Amino acid sequence: MAHVLLIDDDRNLREVVGFILREAGHGVTDAASATEGLMICERERFDLVVTDMKMPGRDGMDVLQAVLPSGVPVIVLTAHGTVSQAVAAMQLGAASYLLKPFERAELLVAVDRALAESALRRDNANLRELLRRRQADAGLVYRSRAMAELVDAARRAAATDAPVLITGESGTGKELIARLVHDASPRWEGPLVAVNCGSLTGELMASELFGHVRGAFTGADRDHGGRIRAAHGGTLLLDEIGELPPALQPKLLRALELRQVDPVGGTRPVDVDFRLICATNRDLVAAARDGAFREDLYYRIAIIVLRVPPLRERPEDIAVLWEHFTKLHGGADVRTEASLLADLAARPWQGNARELRNLNQRLIALRRRDVLGLDDLDRVESAAGLSGATAVGSRAGRPADAATAPLVGPLPEGGLNLPKLERELIQRALAHCGGNKTQAAAYLGLPRHVLIYRLKKFGRR
């Protein structure tokens, strides 16, 4: 059952209470004073402490204050003359108290209740930790080593309270990494307040970030706490931090260093506790060098720097992301042909995961069946005015404007055999692309299904 520490200077009471608890199946260690009991606590781990309130020297309140931080429940025993102390002990966090003399049943009910409530708190803490871990994983889909290393670095950063700067191209998922850092941190139960620094003007940004007092400017008819104060106890995410107006950069630096904000129109600073995460697709080092971003602020926000690699640097993530988006947009019944996945893996994805997600949503919305193939891709891109070459840019290793370059010299006087020339160009394009029809179609500026049709016409497959 439970391991109980019994502290009381009355030997007879220790013997009676100890007998009752042992008879109920509990293990009991007893101590004749608070000092002795606390020394035993340093050596052993107990599930419950039962202590007398009034003892010579250190008393039950001392025991309670020393034991409670460990999470072990405490039941206090008291006589009628010290009921007020027992009430104070309950207010401090004691599980319950018993008035002497008490019946056997009263003791066992109090012990069972204290142990049950303690077990419930442990289960709740375990469930909350499980929820925190699952919440921290939400939205992150990857297979590549580069992303695995990034996630590991983000989790290690989360254990600290240091500012984090997340860099990367647009569409790479910087906000997901920011949420991971928040959700895996000790502040995970606090708010995650996100602000896009590029969406507001300087005057509005000052009020939005730092708050304002009533009458600070025209239209300020009430106090406004601001986004930094809204993040108290949690995390503030400043997206596009490179767009923060220069006039506000020293105010943010002051807020970080002093943990205080100065509301617009206010006369005194307000204390605030928050963790800062910033995200940017700009080169802030270059911006600081050019005077467009404060160098001291950069070094203050870039204690830990996490770079999210673009999708083209981790092509092994394309297929798993595509399947994730497919389930998200189309459900479990929609599948993707291997040829389409191969085509997707060959693309540069300048818009990164956001571009991939948008294409997935478009294909699923316009699909004619529950198996997505290259014909669906060609049809959707043709309807949008895109060819395979346009969609993939320089995938075949040629410049994007190569389609406009001349492929032949002056026309021969005797004329041309166009079908023969077309066949030869297609054969040369296939050879150039190693036999890959998807890349050859892109090289020739054709939708893939058109290339397949022409190959069939020429007797090739």
N, C-alpha and C positions, 0 to 999 in steps of 0.2 A: 504494500500500500504506500503510505507516505512516510517520509523521514522528518520527524518533528523534533524541534529544540524546545524544551520546557525550562523556563527561567523563573525561579521563585525562591525567596529566602526562607519560606516555610517548608521544612523538610516533610512534615506529614502531608501537606497539600501536594508536594511533588510526588510522593509515593502513591497517593490516591489517584491523582490525574494521570500519572504514568501508567498505573495498572489499567485504568479505563481505556486509555489509548492503545496499549499493547493488546488488551483483550479484543479490541476492534480491528486488530491486524496491523497497526502502525508501528514503525520503529521509533523509539524515543531515546533521546540523549538529554540529560538534565543538567542544570547549572544552578548554583546557590546564590549567584549575584549577577548583576548586569555586566560587570567587568569580566567575570568568568565566561558568561554566555557569549559576549562579543569576541573574546579570544577564541572560543570554539568555532564561531562563525567564520573566522579567518582561515581555519584549517579544513572545515567541512562544508558541504553544500546541503542545505535543508529545503524541504518543500513547504514548511510552515514553521512559524515561531509563535509560541504561546508564552506570554510574559506577564508577570505581576506588574501593576502600575507603580506601587509605592514600595521601595526597597532602600536599605541604607546605601549611601553613596550614590552612584549613578542609578537612575530610575527607569521605569518603562518608557518614558518619552525619549530618553537617550537611546534605548534599544530600537525604538521605532524609527527614529531619524537615521540611525546607522544602517538598518536593515532594508528599509523601503526602497532606496535607490537600486538595489539588486533585483527588485521585482518579487521578492518572497513575501507572501501575505503574513500579517501579524494580527493575532488575537490578543487583546489585553484583558487581564483579570483585575477587578477593582472592588473595593469595599464601598459601602454607601457614602462614606465621607469623601470619597474622591471621584464621584460621578462626573463632576465638572471636568476633571482631568481626562476621564474616559471620552467624554464628548469632544474635547479638544483633540484627543488622539484620533478619533473618527474623522474629524475635519482635516487632520494632517494626512490621513490615508490608511488608517487601520481597517482591517477587514470587518471586525466586529468587537464587541466587548461583552464580558460576562460579569454579573454582580455576584460576589460571594455572599452566602454559600449558593452554589448552583447544583442542579440535578445532573445526573449522568446523561440523560437524554439531551438536555440543553447543550452540554459540552460537545456531544457527538454531532448534533445538528449544526452547531457553529463551525466545527472543524470541517464537516462535509461540504458546507456551503462555501467556506473560504477556499478549500481545495478545488471545488468545481469552478468557482469564479476565476481562480488563478489559471486553471487549465483552459478555460474559455478565452482568457486574455492571450495566452500563448498561441492558441489556435488562430485567434484573430490576427495576431502579429505575423504568424506564418503565412496566412492567406493574403495579408496585405503585402508581404514581401514577394509572394508569388505573383500577385497582381502587378506589382511594380516592375518585376522582371519581364512579364508578358507585355506590359504596356510599353516598356522600353524597346521591345523588339518589333512593335507594331509598325507596319509600313515599309520595313527594310527587307528587300528581296535581292539576293546576290549569290554568286557562286565564285567570283574571282578572288584571288589572293589579295589584290589591292584593296578591295572593299573589306575583306576580313581583317586586314591590318588596320584600316581606318576605324572600323567598329571597335576593335580592341583598344585603339588609342583613345577613342571617344569614351569608352567605359572607364578607362584609367583617369581620364580628365574629369569625369563626372564625380569621382571620389573626392576631388578637391573643390575649393570654392574660388579658384583662380579664373579670371576672365578668359574666354575662349574666342578666337577669331576663326571662322570657317570660311575658307576661300574655295572658289570653283566657278566654272562657267554657269550661265543661266540654264536652268532645267536639270541640273545634276542631282538635286535633292538635298540642298544645304539645310533647308528647314527641317527635314527628317532627321538629319544628324544633330541639329540643335535640340530637337525634341528628345532624341535618345540621351543626350547629355543631361537634360533636365530630368527625364523620367528615371534615369539610373543614379541620380544624385540624392543626397540626404534631403534635398528640398522638393522631392517629387510630389509631396502632398500639397505644396504651395502652388500658386498660380504660375503659368507660363504666359507672359504678356508680350505679344509681338507687335512691333511698330515698323512700318515701312518708311524709311527716312526719305525716300524719293517721292512720296505721295503728297507731302505737305510743304507749304511755303515756310520761310523762316519764322514769321510771327506766329503762325498757327502751330508750327512745330514746337516752339518754346512753351506755349500753353499746353499742348498735348503731352509733352514729355514732363515738364516740371510743374504743371498746374498753374492756377491763378486764383487770386482772391476776388471777391465781389467788388465791382467797380474798377478793376484794373484797366479795362479798356471798354470801348463802346460795345454793348451787347453782353458784357460779363455781369449778368444779373444774379449770379450765385457763385459760391466757391467751387472750384474744380480741383480735385486732388492730383490729376495727372497720371500718366502711364507708369512712371517710375514708382510712385507711391502705390499704385495698384499692384505692382510686382513685389510688394513687401512680403518677406518670408519665402519668396519664390525666385523666379528667373525672369529677367528682361531680355528679350531678343530684339536687337536692332538690325533689321534687314536693310541691305543696301547702305551700310554705314558710311560708305564713301560719298554719299549724297548729303550727308549731314551738313547744314549750312555752317560756314566758318565761324559765324558769330556765336553759334551754340556749342562749338567744340570745347572752349574753355569751361563752359558751365557743366558739360558732361564730365570733363576731367575733374572738376571740383567735386561733383557728386560722387565720383568713384573714390577719390582720395579721402573725403571727409565723411562719406556715407550720409550726406545731407543734400536736400534739394531746396532751392530758393524759388518759391512760387512767384510768378509774374505779379508785380504789384504788392508783394508781401514785404513785411518788415523784419521777419525772423526766419531762419532756416528750419526745416523739418527733418528730423532723423528718419532714416529709411534703411532697411536691410534687404539687399537683393544681390543676386548673382548675375553678371552680365555675359551675354553671348552676342557676338556680332557676326554678320555674314556679309560677304561682298563678292562681286565678280570683277572688281577693279584691282589693279596693282597698287596697293596703298603705299608700298615702299617708294614706288616711282612718284606717286601723288605727293608724298611727304617731301621727297627730294625737290619736286617742282613748286612746293609751297602751297599746293591745293589741299593738303591735309596736315594737321599739326603733328609734328614728329613726336612730341611728348605724349600726345594722346594715342598715337599708334603703338608706342612701346607699352602703354598702360593697358590697352585692350588686347594686345597680341602676346600675352604671357604664354598661352598655349595656342598653337596654330594647327588647324586640321584642314588639309586640302582634299576636296572631293574630286576624284579623277573623272574626266569626261568619259562618256560611254564608249567612244572609239578606242580608248586605252584599255578597256575591259570588255572585249566582244563576247567573252564567255557568259556575261550577265544578260545579254540581249534575249536569249531564248527563255530564261527563267522569268525575266521581267515581262516578256510577251505573254507567257502562260499565266502569269499573275494578273495582268491586265485583262486577259481573255476571260478568266473566271469572274473578275470584277464587273466587266461590261456585258458578258454574254452568258454567264453561268457555267455549270459543269458540263453541259451537253455540247458546247462549241469546241471543236478541235482544230488543229493547224497542221497542214501538210508539211513534210520535211523540206520540200523544195522552197516553200515560202520562208521557212525559218532560215534556210541557207541564204536566200536573197536578202533577208533583213540583216543577217550577220555581216554581209559585205558592204553595208552602207555606212557612211561616216557619221550620221546623226549629229549634225551641227547643233540641233536643238536638244540633244541629249535625251534623258528619259522622258521629259515632257513631250518631245516630238514623237517618241515611240508610243507613248500612251495615247496621244491624239490620233495617230494613224490607226491604232488598234480600235479605238472607239468608233472611228469612221468606218472601218471595214466591217465591224460587227453590226453597226446600225444599218448598213447598206447590203449586207450579205443576202444571198439567195438560198443558201443552204447552211447547215451547221458544221461544214468542213471548210475552213478557209484555205484557199489556194492562190497560186500566182495569177490565175485568171481574175480573181476578185481584186487583187492588188492592181493589175493592169486596168481593169474597168474603172476602179475608183480614181486612180491617178489620171487616166484619160479624161474622165468627167471633170476633174479639177484642173485640167489644162496642163498636166504634168506628164512627161515621158519618163521612161526608166532612167535615161541619162540625166534628166533634170532632177529627178528625185535623189539620185545617188551622187551627183556632182562628179568628182574626179576619182571615182572608185577604181576604175581600171588602170590608174596610174598615169593618166593624161591630164593636161590642164582642162578646166571646166569650159574654156572657150574653144577647145580643139574642134568642136563640131563645125565651126565656121571656117576652119583652115582649109585651103585647097588640097585635094588628095591626088589630083592628076595634073599634068602639064597641058600644053596646047592640044586641042582635039586633032586627031589624025585626019588627013584628007580623005582617006578611003571609008570613013564612017566607023561606028562602034556597034558591037553586039551587046546591047544593054543587059539581057538576061545572063550572058556569059560573064560580063563585068560584075554584075550583082552577085553571082555565084562565087566568083573569085574573091570579091571583097568580104563576103560572109565567111568563106573558108579561111582567109587570112586573119580576120578578126577572131575567129574561134581558136586558131593556132596561137595568136597573140595572147589570148586569155586562157590558154592551157585547156581548151575544150569546155570551159565553163560557159554554158549558154546564157545564164543570167548576166554575167559580166560582159559577154560579147554583145548582148542586146543593149546594155548600157553604153558600151563603147560605140556602137553604131547609132545610138540615139533612137532606138526602137523599143516599143513595148515588147516584153518577152514573148507574148503569145503571137505577135507578128513575126518575130524571128522563127519561132517554132513552125508557123504556117509556111514560111518560105523554105525552110529546110525540108519540110515534107514535100513541097512542090518540086524541090530539086532531087528528091529521092533519098534524102538523109534524115536521120532521126537523132 
